[in-house]
Amino acid sequence: MALTTLSFDNPEALTSAFAEDLVSILKTGIRTRGRASLVVSGGRTPLALFKQLSETNLEWDKVDITLADERWVDEDHADSNTSLVKNNLIKNKASAARFVELKSEPSDANEGVNAAEAALASMSQPFDALILGMGEDGHTASLFPCSEQINDGLDMSSGRTCIAVQPTTAPHQRISLTLPALLNSRNIFLHLTGEKKKHVLLDALDNATEAQKPITAVVNRAPVTLMWAP
């Protein structure tokens, strides 16, 4: 296990430092490989980070952005991560970035897995940076411990980069990057705020199996930087 914790006095200080680190990573990717790739997560926590990144000078036309997971809902749905990213990150100076969508037309996420995998294959990999969140049940991306698909999502030998997921404790069918796809990243960040989330993480690492708290599967297998503020 290789968890490095960077603690900040408040979310604003975290956002400022995190944005600076990400821009540096993306610039390195562009300089050394011609393009850079960024995988983000949805939710409320990264919104300030997205806004700051969107206003940062960068060769955004050489950056590919995708999601670690998506709810299988239309873009005009309030729970759409695609909408959240487009409205908060891929705007202002970052409007030139290429967004690689996981959601496609089929009504069932199982029928969209192949299209999502093909879309991901168009991105520079390993991903330059991956930003994960974590739920209070220890799920990350849409690798939910409550789902029947959790073992498939954690399977390191499946060869799949995406999986359709039906959580039983959260709404909506999902599509998620698998554990091996998430680990195929040069820099992995876990972005958390609040004492409760930090306690969930530390308790999971000490006391839970990977299937019980999937965030541990990431931390157990790769260097992860925890970006945390109260």
ABEGO torsion letter per residue (X at the ends): XBBBBBBBABAAAAAAAAAAAAAAAAAAAAAAAGBBBBBBBBEAAAAAAAAAAAABBBBAAABBBBBABBBBBBAABAABAAAAAAAAABBEAAAABBBBBABBABABAAAAAAAAAAAAAABBOBBABBBBBBBAAGBBEABBAABAAAAAAABAAAGBABBBBBBAABBEBBBBBBAAAAABBABBBBBBBEAAAAAAAAAAAAABBAAABAAAAAAAABBBBBBBBX
